[in-house]
Amino acid sequence: MTGMGGTATGAAAMCAGAAALLMSGWHSGARRAQLLLAGGGVTGSGPPVWREVSGGLRRVRGRLRAEWWALAVGVLLAVLGASVLPVVAGAAGVPLLRRLRLAAEARQARERRRDAVIALCGSLAGEVRAGRQPGEALLSAARDSGGLGGAQAAVLAAARFGGDVPGALAAAARQPGAEGLLGLAACWRVAVDQGAGLAAGLDRLEGALRAERDQRADLRAQLAGPRSTAAMLAGLPAVGLALGAALGADPLRVLLHTGAGLGCLCVGGVLEGLGLWWALRIVRRAEAA
């Protein structure tokens, strides 16, 4: 027993010494020497293994969309609760969360395009006041603002070769968020057909589009309360599970392995979904109005 104890103590001492040598910089010093001999010049600090691991984690996090975290949470709860039901629920939540993410991205794209249309009107008015012809002014303003979106080539071709610019602008206005181009098409048609001042019409159009944007921003600020309520409803089940686990009640075992718990889980999930749907429906109807 004494010999075995001495052997274990010696092995532990050797392991501790090797760990201390690695932590003291021997490995990083050898790594820096290799990089310098290879012509790297500048070397980073810290063990390269940790840098590679952190870089890999950042790349994985960048590739994973938000909806896949539902599946990850489901796998974690399945491991903790020893049940496959959380994995099934997480997989079912992936398409729903993807739909919400795509809707949010589409809404942001619409807002960016609306801002670009406003910038196009202001830039075009400035170019016209500077003495440029409307077609030439449109070419310059469209390149600077990007307000024409995917229809820029068609509109600029019509402006360059004497085509139907109002018609091309009306077609470009079909893009989500580019509805303001209909007003630009009307201003262009009135200026060309009746000789009215294009710059004055563009100024009024820009002011109207800015006022509409400010109204939408004010509406979003007023709807922040209902959105917060919906977010709180979505997070309440997780808070309840955490409180139950802190009190030692083992809520995952009760919910996933007993008949009463499964019933409560189903009823609670349905009520939770209905509450979220109703809150988001109120928000969407207010935005549409």
Protein Blocks (a to p, Z undefined) as FASTA:
>chain_A
ZZmmmmmmmmmmmmmmmmmmmmnommmmmmmmmmmmnonopacedjfklmmmmmmmmmmm
mmpcfklmmmmmmmmmmmmnopaklmmmmmmmmmmmmmmmmmmmmmmmmmmmmmmmmmmm
mmmmmmmmnopafklmmmmmmmmnopnmmmlmmmmmmmmnopafklmmmmmmmpghilmm
mmmmmmmmmmmmnopafklmmmmmmmmmmmmmmmmmmmmmmmmmmmmmmmmmmmmmmmmm
mmmmmnonommlmmmmcfklmmmmmmmmmmmmmmmmmmmmmmmmmmmZZ
